[in-house]
Amino acid sequence: MNAATPLPPTAKSTLGFVAFIVFIDMVGIGLIIPVMPTLLESITGEPVDRTAEIGGLLAFAYALMQFIFAPVVGGLSDRYGRRPVLLITLFLLGIDYIIMALAPNLWWLFVGRLLSGIMGASWAAANSCVADVARPEERGKYFGMLGGVGAAGFVIGPAIGGVLGSYDERLPFVAAAVLAIAGTAIGFFILRETLPKEKRRRFTMARANPFGTIIQMAKTPIVLGFLIVIFLMQLAAQSTFAVWAYYNLLVFGWEELQIGLSVAFYGMMLVIVQGGLTGKFIGRFGAERTIVIGFCFAVPAYILFAFAPAGWVMMVGIFLGGFGGLTFPAMQQLMSERISDDAQGELQGAVASMVSLTSIFGPLIMTGLFGAFADDVGLYFPGAPFLLSVFILLLALSAVRLNISRMGQTVSG
């Protein structure tokens, strides 16, 4: 089959709206990133090193719910279809943003993050739509495009969040709620189902839980190998997710707008790399080499983050790190090729569980490490979380090479 053959118009329009839903979801998430430090300071009255640790606990609550519910959402989408799952979770996410916008104390924020984690598990259903309509050899390209569109939400979301947050730190939550609910209303009339009834499978809690899903994926060793790589990659990425705003506020004195624009720049890089270059890299070098190329950019980026002498060096690191976005869609292609059509939602649920598993304890590790090295006691080295990420990425690269070698042995066998 010619890999350059375009998708049918109906499939292309369906993926387009799924991408629109992902875009709205990521804009909503991006909107609140720049204002979280100041919101926590205003609610708790604690200094930045302490609010960073509280932010880590909020991220823990979000990730725990996503770890538990991602396989459930993926399994439900395999049973009932992608459309109802995507629309219901997007609507409830909008309600959750309203709760956080009105939060009078820290406990409300924790409740909001718990609900966000449950609704954020819709990522599994969205990615399953790609596997439903795209040919196996083209899935990496379209996974990359979907990731690029989501990253575009980070281009717009944090920038707008920085501007709105300069007026009121709660205003971005209101904007995120409006976007999510409006997206649900539009999707109700436009979004089409991608999973035909004959390809659906029975829903069972034995498989629709994090451990059952991972055990199911372990039946395909290559898939399990890449799930381990994803775990290590995302654990390394927790340093940027958890401490970016706090680090740049403390070390370089960045304000909300600067933090928002820096995250937006990273999103722009992912738009270019995942949305425009991933398919070209896979077509020229193959999915396996594309994964390794991505790591060759990601490792130097985190070294720069750890030892940056000035704020502009962080921007150079963002530029390099953007090319690390090549790895994820290439791995998704290799995994989806080895999983049956009626279990694509389960696969994406397993991927989401691995990502969220690192988010359960990753922020606690990274913010705790930041807090330990950013105070007046002992060695002052606030870049310590980024240096830890370097070592984790090198371990992940070793796992990639081992898994690729195993693939070669399987093919030759």
Secondary structure, 3 states (H helix, E strand, C coil): CCCCCCCCHHHHHHHHHHHHHHHHHHHHHHHHCCCHHHHHHHHHCCCHHHHHHHHHHHHHHHHHHHHHHHHHHHHHHHHHCHHHHHHHHHHHHHHHHHHHHCCCCHHHHHHHHHHHHHHHHHHHHHHHHHHHHCCHHHHHHHHHHHHHHHHHHHHHHHHHHHHHHCCCCCHHHHHHHHHHHHHHHHHHHHCCCCCCHHHCCCCCCCCCCHHHHHHHHCCCHHHHHHHHHHHHHHHHHHHHHHHHHHHHHHHHCCCHHHHHHHHHHHHHHHHHHHHHHHHHHHHHHHHHHHHHHHHHHHHHHHHHHHHCCCHHHHHHHHHHHHHHHHHHHHHHHHHHCCCCHHHHHHHHHHHHHHHHHHHHHHHHHHHHHHHHHCCCCCCCCCCHHHHHHHHHHHHHHHHHHHHHHHHHHHHHC
